[in-house]
Amino acid sequence: MKKLPLSQAGFECLQNQLYQLSSLELQIQSNEITANFSLWMDKHFELTKQQIDHLKSLPAEVINELSSQTAIAIQGRLKVSLIKQEVKPINSYDSKYIKTTSQVQVLVTDDDEFEAEGELVIHIGY
């Protein structure tokens, strides 16, 4: 897949591509997201070195939350939205935040099929 811009349009394009995959292929994507979120993001989105470095510097709890929520959303073919301010010239990322404001959850089903509900909304701001 071609790398996409880190924007709502980029997220929508990636979702359209991913959601055409089989359930097994989406499971593989979900596993990749969980195994190494930073690498998966870099593989699919046009990120600067500074963005990659910032992503890798996030606390493990933040990465775990982002990766698990993203993996559930992708595997469940749920909507993922990105709300992101325009990049400002900055010297450091001390004031940058990445947070989820709407989350997804896995449902228990009688037939052991993967099912999820909700919408993932990710905010990036300064």
C-alpha positions in Angstrom: 0.0 0.0 0.0 1.1 3.5 -0.7 1.8 5.8 2.2 -0.9 8.3 2.9 -0.9 11.7 4.6 -1.6 11.8 8.3 -4.9 13.5 8.0 -8.6 12.6 8.1 -8.6 12.1 4.3 -5.6 9.8 4.7 -7.3 7.8 7.5 -10.5 7.5 5.3 -8.5 6.3 2.3 -6.6 3.7 4.4 -9.9 2.5 6.0 -11.4 2.1 2.5 -8.4 0.0 1.4 -8.2 -2.1 4.6 -11.9 -2.8 4.8 -11.9 -4.4 1.4 -9.6 -7.1 2.9 -10.8 -10.5 4.2 -11.4 -11.0 7.9 -8.2 -13.0 8.1 -6.2 -10.2 6.4 -7.7 -7.7 8.8 -6.7 -10.0 11.7 -3.1 -9.8 10.4 -3.3 -6.0 10.3 -4.6 -6.0 13.8 -1.8 -8.2 15.0 0.8 -5.9 13.3 -0.8 -2.8 15.0 -0.6 -4.5 18.4 2.9 -5.8 17.9 4.5 -2.5 16.8 2.2 0.5 16.5 4.9 2.9 15.6 6.2 0.7 12.7 2.6 0.2 11.5 1.9 3.9 11.5 5.2 4.6 9.6 4.4 1.9 7.1 1.0 3.4 6.2 1.4 7.2 6.8 3.8 9.9 5.6 5.5 10.8 8.8 8.5 13.1 9.4 11.4 11.9 11.4 10.3 14.2 14.2 6.8 12.6 14.2 8.3 9.1 14.3 10.6 10.1 17.1 7.7 11.6 19.0 5.6 8.6 18.5 8.4 6.3 19.8 8.9 8.6 22.8 5.3 8.2 24.1 4.8 6.3 27.3 4.1 2.6 27.0 0.6 3.2 28.4 -0.3 5.7 25.7 1.1 3.4 22.9 -0.8 0.4 24.4 -4.1 2.4 24.4 -3.6 3.7 20.9 -2.6 0.4 19.5 -5.3 -1.7 21.2 -8.0 0.8 20.2 -6.8 1.0 16.6 -6.5 -2.7 16.3 -10.0 -3.3 17.5 -11.4 -0.6 15.2 -9.6 -1.9 12.2 -10.4 -5.6 12.8 -14.1 -4.6 13.5 -14.2 -2.4 10.4 -15.3 0.6 12.5 -15.0 4.2 11.7 -11.7 5.9 12.8 -11.6 9.7 12.8 -8.5 11.9 13.2 -8.9 15.4 14.6 -5.6 17.1 14.1 -4.5 20.7 14.2 -2.2 22.0 11.5 1.4 21.4 12.4 3.0 24.4 14.0 6.7 25.1 14.0 7.9 24.0 17.4 11.2 23.3 19.1 9.9 20.4 21.2 6.8 18.3 21.6 6.4 19.0 25.3 3.0 20.5 24.8 1.8 18.0 22.1 -0.9 15.6 23.0 -2.4 12.5 21.4 -5.6 11.2 23.0 -8.6 9.1 22.1 -12.0 10.7 22.9 -14.3 8.0 21.7 -13.4 4.4 22.1 -14.3 1.0 20.7 -14.9 -2.3 22.4 -14.9 -5.9 21.6 -18.2 -7.8 22.0 -18.7 -11.3 23.1 -20.6 -13.4 20.6 -22.0 -16.9 20.7 -20.4 -18.0 17.5 -16.8 -16.9 18.4 -16.7 -14.4 15.5 -14.9 -11.1 16.1 -17.4 -8.3 16.6 -16.8 -4.7 17.9 -18.8 -1.6 18.3 -18.2 2.1 18.6 -16.1 4.7 16.8 -12.5 5.6 17.4 -11.8 9.3 17.5 -8.1 10.4 17.9 -7.2 14.0 18.7 -3.7 15.4 18.1 -3.1 18.9 19.3 -0.6 21.3 20.8 
